[in-house]
């Protein structure tokens, strides 16, 4: 039982460090959402909508909200664990919730990275006239 607990603690520590390393990238991306939305609104008002900007902004907003939900789930899992009072069923429920939320955060970060790469590539292709590699 202690081996499983140690393994779980190592996994939580690893993913916590991963989130801390990726947090500045995510924070910078979220800081760019509002100006990008203003640019997109200006493009729509001028009649020249940039589809890649609109899609990129929409995806960033959705991923931001999903990230907030995942953090709230991790906090809730921690609350369940702290208030379990030795109830092993509730501790297992909390561990499962935290593990699934951490996996969710990892998936959200990877999806953001992939989406960002695709949007930048599309913008480069549009700027280069379709000659971008």
Secondary structure, DSSP 8 states (H G I E B T S, - for coil): -HHHHHHHHHHHHHHHHHHHHHHHHHHHHHHHHHHHHHHHHHHHHTT---HHHHHHHHHHHHHHHHHHHHHHHHHHHHHHHHT-TT-HHHHHHHHHHHHHHHHHHHHHHHHHHHHHHHHHHHHHHHHTTS---
